[in-house]
Every structure is written in structure tokens, then in C-alpha cells.
Amino acid sequence: MTFKHITSRDNSLFKQLKKLADNARERRKHNETLLDGPHLLTAYIERFGMPKLLVTAEGESTNEVVGLLQVLADVPTVMFTTLMFAELSPVATPTGILALVDIPQQPVPEQPDFLLMLEDIQDPGNLGSMLRSAAAAGVEVVYLSLGCADAWSPKALRGGQGAQFILPIVERADLENVTRGFAGQTLATTLMGESLYEMDLQPPTAFMIGNEGTGLSETLIKAASRQVSIPMAGQVESLNAAAATAICLFERSRQKAVHR
């Protein structure tokens, strides 16, 4: 196993990877992204095959990373200094391995039964968590508005823990058009809606979740067929958007399971 050892930040490959790590426009332009850590890399390999490039850091590696490098010995590999590697990694304590991959394109079902629409979710970690919940709850397609964070950023990928490799995700979507084109019920999550637990969620259902601070836009609320809220005890006014998403999605999943 041979590594190309790169120590200069002026290196063209390092500059290219730094742009991909930092810039959604670059990721869209090249249809590429960076995966951080053995878990994401293994999940990608299982569904889509080998990465295009591996990136490692100087110094000691974990047994898991060493094992992956041995399995992927035929994949081109570069080694950066510790500081250079840290500039590419989305976490404070880097895992020691990154992979350059093509962004996979998942087919969108023609008549989905279960949708999630996210409007202006700006924190990539929150977005990744929502996608993870959606994949676990059986959502068939996720639509992201133009104002959402990039689903393929390193931080969103880390939050999703492989959800992006399972879910069809439509970015930069016109959520009003999606709402009009969906044959089932479209439920806007608000503080003033009907109780989630008193709704029949067995028919085809789409949940709308809004921005972490401001919630859904009035335009999208008006486009929805109904408003839904999560009953809460005490003086808490609202839930984190990612937590609210998980509760809504899994209540629908629970109802489907009970009546199966």
C-alpha cells in the first residue's frame, strides 16, 4: 500500500478538496462530496461501491481505519499533515480517514405514500438528524427548499449517518408545487394545529417542518391541507425542529404498524 504524502496547503488536490468540504456550489458543480469516518465510508461502499480517493492523516490510525485501508488498497490514497486533514474534517476530533465520492442519485417514487418537506432548515447537523429519522421511519422521499442547508455537506452527512444513501432527496424544491402535486394529506407543523395524536395518519401523508427559529412560512401553511401540533406539558413553548420531526414521523409509523 503506497501513499502520496502531501504537506503543502498550496497543493492543487488539497485546494480542490477544501472547496468541496466548504462549498455547496462546488459539490453541485462536480457532483462530489467528502465522507468522514469509517462508518459513512462502509455504508457508502455497501450500496454504491468504491470511493474515488481516500485521504488519511499523519500519525497513528485506529485499527478500524487501518483495516479499511487494507481492504481498499487499490483505491488511490493521499496522506495530509494533521493540520491539513483537520481543515477538511467536519469534527473537532477527526476520525483519520476521509473519502472522495460521487453524490449518488436515488430514484424518486412516482406515487409516494410518505413524504417529508423541510423548509429553510439551516443547520446541517439538524438537517442530517432529520434525514436520519426520516430513513428510520420509512419516509419515501424528502424535499428540501432552496433555503435548506446542503444535504451532502460533510456535517449533514455526519448527522445523517448514512441516511443520504437510503433516501431519495430532492434539493432546491418548490414546496408549494410539491404540496399541490401530492395526492394525500399535507400536514403543516405549527403551534396552533390539531393534536398529532388525534389525527388519522394512515392515508398517504406529507409532513412539513419549518425553520429552526421561525417555523413554516405562512405561504406553505396556507398550502397545507391541515395544521398539526405536538401536545406538550409544562411551560415549554416548542421543540427543536429535529425532535419534532422525529416525533411526527414515528407517530405515523406507529399508526401504520398498529393497523397493519
Secondary structure, 3 states (H helix, E strand, C coil): CCCEEECCCCCHHHHHHHHHHHCHHHHHHHCEEEEECHHHHHHHHHHHCCCCEEEEECCCCCHHHHHHHHHCCCCCEEEECHHHHHHHCCCCCCCCEEEEEECCCCCCCCCCCEEEEECCCCCHHHHHHHHHHHHHHCCCEEEEECCCCCCCCHHHHHHHCCHHHCCCEEEEECHHHHHHHCCCEEEEEEEEEEEHHHCCCCCCEEEEECECCCECCHHHHHHCCEEEECCCCCCCCCCCHHHHHHHHHHHHHHHHHHCC
